[in-house]
Amino acid sequence: MADVPSEVPVWAVDALGDVYDPCCREKGISVLDMGLVRSARLDGGRARIELLLTTGWCPFASALLTEIRDRVAAQPGVTDAEVEVVWDEAWTTGRLSPKAASALRFLPSPAEIGDRDAYLDAHRPRTVQARKEPPP
């Protein structure tokens, strides 16, 4: 499970632990693992979730907001749920849980590569490898 901020109480973790950003569903990375949930509050049966998006252009935002709202509304003691996208804080990769950061890593850590040039040569596409000189 994700390392969630203290602003996300247990009832919200229970509700959202298996809600996935569509871009990360196949990797098993929840909205909590992505660090998208900034806070969750329950006041007199009314739940309010603050959500960060990885990008303002997210094509899945509407569906994700609806799924989060529905999951939260289904929790015991919740009579109404509101999900708000907040824009006063940017989402960064620093919000990823260790599990998510590992699953989304495309390249090894620089510390894991002894010889940078040898690594690059070994992983270049063949068409680039064949060309030993820079193009004119």
N, C-alpha and C positions, 0 to 999 in steps of 0.2 A: 504494500500500500504506500501511498505517497507520504512524503514528509510535508504535512499541511501546516499553514500558519496557525497560530493560536486563535486567530479571529474566525477560524472555521471550527464550530463545535461538533461534537460526536454525531448528533442527529443529522447534520449536513454531510459529514463523511459517510455515514450509513446510506444516505439518499443518493449520493453522487459518486460513490466509489466505483460503480460500473457504468458510468456515463462517459462516452468516448467522443473526443473530437473526431469527426469522420476521417480526417487525414491521418489519424494515428490508431484507429480501431484495430487494424490488422496487426499492429505491434503491441496491442494490449495496454495502451497508455491512456489513462483516464484524464478527465478534465482536472482532477486533483493532481495527478502526476505532472500534467502540463503546467500547473501553477496558474490556471486560468481563474480560479475562485479566490478573490481577494478577501472577502469576508462573508459571513452569514450571521443573521440575527433573527431572533424570534421574540416578538413582543405581543403578548395577548393573542396568540394564535396567528398573527400575521408574520410571515417569514419574508425576509429581504436578503437577496443574494447580490453581491457586487462581483461582476465578472470582467476580467480583462480579456481582450482578444489579441491573438498574435499579430493580427493585421486588421486594419479598418476595412480591408477589401475582402474579408473572409466570406466566401460564397455560402458557407454553411451556418452562418451566425443565427439566422432566423430559426432554423430547425433545432440548433443547439440550445438556444434560449428557451424554446418551447419544451424540449425534453427536460431541461433542468427545472423549469417551473413545475412541470407535471410531476417529476420525481419528488421535489420538495413538498408540493401540495399533498402528496400521498402519505407523508409522514404523520405519525400520531401527534395530535395536538396542534397541527397546522390547519387553519381554516382558510387561509388565503396566502398566495405566494407571488412575489414580485422578483423579477430578475432584471437588474439594470447593468448595462455595459457602462463602465466608467472610463473616462478619457483623460483623467488628471494624472495618470501613471502609465507609463509605457510598459508593456510586457517585454521581458528580456529572457534570454536563455538561463540566466541566473535563477529564475523561478522554477526551472525543471527539477523534478526529484532526481536523485542519483540513478534510479531505474530508467527514467525517461531519457536522461542525458546519455546514458550508455546505449540505449536502444536507438537513439537518433544520431549517434556519432557516425559520420561518414568516413572520417579519416582517423587513423590512430593518433594518440597524443604525441606531440613532438618528442617527448621524453622517451617514447618507445622506439624511436627511429635513430639508429646509431649513425648511419651514413645517409644523409639527406639526398645527395645526388644519386646514389645507388638505388634508393627507394623510388625516386622519381623516374629514373630510367627503367626500372622493372615494372612500373605501373602506367607508363605512357601507352597510348594506343599504338599499334604497330606502324601505322602510317607516319606517325611522328617519330618513332624510334628509328626508322630507316633513314631519316634525314639527319645526318650528323652535323651539317652546317646550317646556320640560320638561312632562311630564304632571302634571295636578293632584294 
